[in-house]
Amino acid sequence: MTLAPELRRQLSRMEEARRQMQRQLDMVDRQITRRMTALIPKPTSTPDTLSSGQGARSWRVPRALSVPARSSNL
């Protein structure tokens, strides 16, 4: 049967395209995370913020950085 080798070649091409797409998505995810991280202000450890008790509450990590956007096992 000559159809099977052609199907295997097509499957191989599709798998490689999927891997390439996943690499591109991973790169975009890293760029987004890097830019979001750069936008988060860095906490300062001055006596004012430590004594008021509000420093810990005001520097929470945004939910967008703590929850993955999509699963990696597509």
Backbone as a printed PyTorch tensor [residue, N CA C, xyz], in Angstrom:
tensor([[[ 0.8390, -1.1760,  0.0000],
         [ 0.0000,  0.0000,  0.0000],
         [ 0.8810,  1.2350,  0.0000]],

        [[ 0.7490,  2.0880, -0.9800],
         [ 1.6230,  3.2570, -1.1270],
         [ 1.1110,  4.4700, -0.3590]],

        [[-0.0720,  4.4020,  0.1660],
         [-0.6460,  5.5410,  0.8810],
         [ 0.0000,  5.7230,  2.2530]],

        [[ 0.3770,  4.6470,  2.8990],
         [ 0.9320,  4.7170,  4.2480],
         [ 2.2090,  5.5680,  4.3260]],

        [[ 3.1820,  5.3960,  3.4360],
         [ 4.3840,  6.2530,  3.5190],
         [ 4.0540,  7.7420,  3.3380]],

        [[ 3.1340,  8.0480,  2.4490],
         [ 2.7590,  9.4510,  2.2480],
         [ 2.0900, 10.0140,  3.5020]],

        [[ 1.2530,  9.2050,  4.1530],
         [ 0.6100,  9.6520,  5.3930],
         [ 1.6370,  9.8720,  6.4950]],

        [[ 2.6520,  8.9990,  6.5500],
         [ 3.7040,  9.1680,  7.5520],
         [ 4.4830, 10.4610,  7.3040]],

        [[ 4.7880, 10.7520,  6.0530],
         [ 5.5040, 11.9970,  5.7190],
         [ 4.6630, 13.2090,  6.0860]],

        [[ 3.3730, 13.1480,  5.7890],
         [ 2.4860, 14.2580,  6.1170],
         [ 2.3940, 14.4450,  7.6360]],

        [[ 2.2810, 13.3410,  8.3660],
         [ 2.2300, 13.4170,  9.8250],
         [ 3.5230, 14.0150, 10.3810]],

        [[ 4.6380, 13.6050,  9.8200],
         [ 5.9250, 14.1340, 10.2620],
         [ 6.0060, 15.6470, 10.0300]],

        [[ 5.5480, 16.0920,  8.8680],
         [ 5.5490, 17.5390,  8.5730],
         [ 4.6360, 18.2940,  9.5310]],

        [[ 3.4780, 17.7150,  9.8190],
         [ 2.5330, 18.3680, 10.7240],
         [ 3.0860, 18.4370, 12.1530]],

        [[ 3.7540, 17.3710, 12.5800],
         [ 4.3530, 17.3700, 13.9180],
         [ 5.4510, 18.4240, 14.0210]],

        [[ 6.2680, 18.5420, 12.9770],
         [ 7.3290, 19.5620, 12.9820],
         [ 6.7250, 20.9630, 12.9790]],

        [[ 5.6540, 21.1780, 12.2440],
         [ 4.9850, 22.4780, 12.2430],
         [ 4.4240, 22.7890, 13.6260]],

        [[ 3.8910, 21.7820, 14.2970],
         [ 3.3730, 21.9710, 15.6510],
         [ 4.4900, 22.3470, 16.6180]],

        [[ 5.6490, 21.6690, 16.5090],
         [ 6.7820, 21.9930, 17.3810],
         [ 7.2670, 23.4200, 17.1380]],

        [[ 7.3150, 23.8220, 15.8740],
         [ 7.7500, 25.1810, 15.5440],
         [ 6.7570, 26.2070, 16.1040]],

        [[ 5.4850, 25.9370, 15.9640],
         [ 4.4590, 26.8340, 16.4970],
         [ 4.5710, 26.9420, 18.0160]],

        [[ 4.8090, 25.8060, 18.6830],
         [ 4.9460, 25.8170, 20.1410],
         [ 6.1690, 26.6270, 20.5650]],

        [[ 7.2680, 26.5190, 19.8150],
         [ 8.4590, 27.3210, 20.1310],
         [ 8.1520, 28.8040, 20.0060]],

        [[ 7.4120, 29.1810, 18.9720],
         [ 7.0460, 30.5840, 18.7870],
         [ 6.1310, 31.0680, 19.9120]],

        [[ 5.1650, 30.2470, 20.3120],
         [ 4.2740, 30.6240, 21.4170],
         [ 5.0570, 30.7720, 22.7180]],

        [[ 6.0080, 29.8710, 22.9540],
         [ 6.8430, 29.9710, 24.1580],
         [ 7.6490, 31.2630, 24.1600]],

        [[ 8.1710, 31.6390, 22.9930],
         [ 8.9400, 32.8740, 22.8920],
         [ 8.0520, 34.0880, 23.1790]],

        [[ 6.8400, 34.0940, 22.6570],
         [ 5.9010, 35.1940, 22.9180],
         [ 5.5510, 35.2470, 24.4030]],

        [[ 5.3230, 34.0760, 25.0120],
         [ 5.0330, 34.0290, 26.4490],
         [ 6.1770, 34.6260, 27.2600]],

        [[ 7.4070, 34.2840, 26.8940],
         [ 8.5620, 34.8350, 27.6180],
         [ 8.6410, 36.3480, 27.4530]],

        [[ 8.3700, 36.8470, 26.2500],
         [ 8.4080, 38.2930, 26.0200],
         [ 7.3250, 39.0030, 26.8420]],

        [[ 6.1330, 38.4440, 26.8780],
         [ 5.0450, 39.0520, 27.6490],
         [ 5.3960, 39.0680, 29.1290]],

        [[ 5.8950, 37.9370, 29.6400],
         [ 6.2640, 37.8650, 31.0520],
         [ 7.3590, 38.8660, 31.3720]],

        [[ 8.3520, 38.9800, 30.4940],
         [ 9.4490, 39.9210, 30.7180],
         [ 8.9200, 41.3480, 30.7770]],

        [[ 8.0470, 41.7050, 29.8580],
         [ 7.5140, 43.0750, 29.8300],
         [ 6.6090, 43.3460, 31.0250]],

        [[ 5.7870, 42.3600, 31.4050],
         [ 4.9180, 42.5520, 32.5690],
         [ 5.7530, 42.6950, 33.8380]],

        [[ 6.8060, 41.8940, 33.9400],
         [ 7.6690, 41.9630, 35.1100],
         [ 8.3540, 43.3250, 35.1850]],

        [[ 8.7140, 43.8720, 34.0370],
         [ 9.3590, 45.1800, 34.0260],
         [ 8.4050, 46.2820, 34.4620]],

        [[ 7.1100, 46.0910, 34.2890],
         [ 6.1270, 47.1110, 34.6580],
         [ 5.7790, 47.1060, 36.1440]],

        [[ 6.0760, 46.0080, 36.8270],
         [ 5.7450, 45.9180, 38.2470],
         [ 6.7650, 46.7330, 39.0320]],

        [[ 6.3020, 47.6840, 39.8400],
         [ 7.2560, 48.4760, 40.6230],
         [ 7.9510, 47.6120, 41.6690]],

        [[ 9.2030, 47.9090, 41.8990],
         [ 9.9770, 47.1610, 42.8810],
         [ 9.6880, 47.7070, 44.2690]],

        [[ 9.4720, 46.8290, 45.2510],
         [ 9.2150, 47.3040, 46.6130],
         [10.4740, 47.9010, 47.2250]],

        [[10.2820, 48.9250, 48.0020],
         [11.4080, 49.5200, 48.7160],
         [11.2740, 49.1660, 50.1790]],

        [[12.3560, 48.9110, 50.8100],
         [12.3070, 48.5150, 52.2190],
         [12.6800, 49.7100, 53.0970]],

        [[11.8770, 50.7410, 53.0380],
         [12.1000, 51.8950, 53.9020],
         [11.3860, 51.6520, 55.2240]],

        [[11.8080, 52.2980, 56.2670],
         [11.1440, 52.1090, 57.5620],
         [ 9.6600, 52.4810, 57.5170]],

        [[ 9.2790, 53.4490, 56.6810],
         [ 7.8780, 53.8600, 56.5970],
         [ 6.9920, 52.7210, 56.1060]],

        [[ 7.3970, 52.0440, 55.0420],
         [ 6.5540, 50.9840, 54.4910],
         [ 6.5570, 49.7610, 55.3850]],

        [[ 7.6590, 49.5060, 56.0840],
         [ 7.7040, 48.3410, 56.9580],
         [ 6.8730, 48.5520, 58.2180]],

        [[ 6.8780, 49.7690, 58.7620],
         [ 6.1650, 50.0000, 60.0090],
         [ 4.6630, 50.1590, 59.7890]],

        [[ 4.2630, 50.6330, 58.6110],
         [ 2.8360, 50.8410, 58.3890],
         [ 2.0910, 49.5340, 58.1490]],

        [[ 2.8180, 48.4920, 57.7270],
         [ 2.1750, 47.2080, 57.4860],
         [ 1.4840, 47.1150, 56.1400]],

        [[ 1.5060, 48.1620, 55.3590],
         [ 0.8380, 48.1320, 54.0620],
         [ 1.7720, 47.6790, 52.9490]],

        [[ 3.0550, 47.6440, 53.2150],
         [ 4.0140, 47.2540, 52.1840],
         [ 3.7710, 45.8560, 51.6600]],

        [[ 3.4740, 44.9140, 52.5430],
         [ 3.2760, 43.5280, 52.1220],
         [ 2.0170, 43.3890, 51.2770]],

        [[ 0.9680, 44.1110, 51.6160],
         [-0.2740, 43.9900, 50.8560],
         [-0.1880, 44.6830, 49.4990]],

        [[ 0.5700, 45.7520, 49.4150],
         [ 0.5840, 46.5300, 48.1800],
         [ 1.5140, 45.9460, 47.1240]],

        [[ 2.3250, 44.9350, 47.4720],
         [ 3.2810, 44.3940, 46.5010],
         [ 2.9660, 42.9610, 46.1210]],

        [[ 1.7120, 42.6170, 46.0510],
         [ 1.3440, 41.2710, 45.6180],
         [ 1.6470, 41.1000, 44.1400]],

        [[ 1.9720, 39.8820, 43.7640],
         [ 2.2250, 39.5620, 42.3600],
         [ 0.8870, 39.5310, 41.6420]],

        [[ 0.7720, 40.2380, 40.5220],
         [-0.4960, 40.2140, 39.7750],
         [-0.8760, 38.7880, 39.3880]],

        [[-2.1540, 38.5170, 39.3600],
         [-2.6410, 37.1750, 39.0370],
         [-2.1930, 36.7310, 37.6470]],

        [[-2.0360, 37.6710, 36.7410],
         [-1.6290, 37.3230, 35.3750],
         [-0.2400, 36.6630, 35.3600]],

        [[ 0.6070, 36.9810, 36.3360],
         [ 1.9330, 36.3700, 36.3610],
         [ 1.9420, 35.0730, 37.1490]],

        [[ 0.9990, 34.8710, 38.0380],
         [ 1.0300, 33.6930, 38.8750],
         [ 0.2380, 32.5170, 38.2880]],

        [[-0.5850, 32.7480, 37.2730],
         [-1.4010, 31.6910, 36.6730],
         [-0.9660, 31.5260, 35.2160]],

        [[-0.6260, 30.3170, 34.7840],
         [-0.2260, 30.1270, 33.3930],
         [-1.3780, 30.4560, 32.4370]],

        [[-1.0520, 31.0630, 31.3240],
         [-2.0440, 31.4830, 30.3560],
         [-2.6530, 30.2900, 29.6220]],

        [[-1.8360, 29.3140, 29.3060],
         [-2.3380, 28.1400, 28.6090],
         [-1.5090, 26.9360, 29.0180]],

        [[-2.0640, 25.7750, 28.8510],
         [-1.3310, 24.5810, 29.2330],
         [-0.2850, 24.2850, 28.1840]],

        [[ 0.7930, 23.6750, 28.6050],
         [ 1.8860, 23.3890, 27.6850],
         [ 1.7500, 22.0180, 27.0170]],

        [[ 0.7550, 21.2480, 27.4000],
         [ 0.6030, 19.9220, 26.8010],
         [-0.5720, 19.9060, 25.8390]],

        [[-0.3710, 20.5930, 24.7120],
         [-1.4430, 20.6610, 23.6940],
         [-1.4550, 19.4150, 22.8550]]])
